[in-house]
Amino acid sequence: MERRTHAMLDAAYGAGVRYVDAARSYGRAEEFLASWLRLRGIAPGEVTVGSKWGYRYTGEWRMDAPVQEVKDHSLAMFLRQRRETEALLGAHLRLYQVHSATLDSGVLQDTGVLGALAEVASAGVVVGLSVSGPRQADTVRRALEVEVDGVNPFSSVQATYNILEPSAGPALADAHDRGWGVIVKEVLANGRLSRSGVDDAPGDTPGEVRGGAGVAVAAEVAADRGVELEELAFTSALVQPWVDVVLSGAVEPAQLDVAVACVGKHLHEADVGRLAAAAEEPEAYWRRRSALPWH
């Protein structure tokens, strides 16, 4: 796994990618990233390394584990995971994020945690948050108003945004206008906006699109333009003027090549309206996402 991780990082670096996204709960991701940085002699600042705190991985590499990860946004968890991340990534860490902040987790009202994050920001590390769920936009807007001694510790946000779930777009544009960095994740909608989301599966009605009606709309637009659905999905995110970074989620070089090739491409104006019709209601989108198998 470590060798394959290093090979992917080599491919990404060679393709010009300069942001790497990790988290304490991503298995041994920080450890593998740290060994790559050391072995390749990558100096702090040559790549932007982002990581996250707030979840503990419990799956132990078993797909049938009853619980894959446990959320904990307490100050104790922050202090513990911060030490663990610093021990591995040290001066390479440039962005530290609350992992999947939500309104109901209370992390945006926790003065102890916010004060600790403010200290991280004052030390020169960018502090951000990732958001998830049907109320992403509300969480982003609440984070924009956070203050600790008159200063907002946050200056970056990572959110799900794709053809099927674009609801956070206006809030992310607001964050960008405030000078925040904006990172977009899950552009392929966890695989729904890919060939596997279109192809028939055993037991499907012939010709039925597995990913749903929105995927069918997007697939039709892609076919009309003579591009793969994945290309359309990446392009639709990269063209947003408020997006700074789009995560690829690639696990093999060929997938990475598809994403990188979309940089600088444009959407046809006529297709913008067509793709808007592919959007799902946020509640429905996130219900379907939560039903997807862990892999």
Secondary structure, DSSP 8 states (H G I E B T S, - for coil): -HHHHHHHHHHHHHTT--EEE--TTSTTHHHHHHHHHHHHT--TTSSEEEEEESEEE--TT-TT-S-SEEE--SHHHHHHHHHHHHHHHGGGEEEEEEEEE-GGG-GGG-HHHHHHHHHHHHTT-EEEEEE-STTHHHHHHHHHT--BTTB--EEEEEEE--SS--TTHHHHHHHHHTT-EEEEE-TTGGGTTSHHHHS--TTS-TT--TT-HHHHHHHHHHHHHT--HHHHHHHHHHT-TT--EE----SSHHHHHHHHHTTT----HHHHHHHHTT---HHHHHHHHHTS---
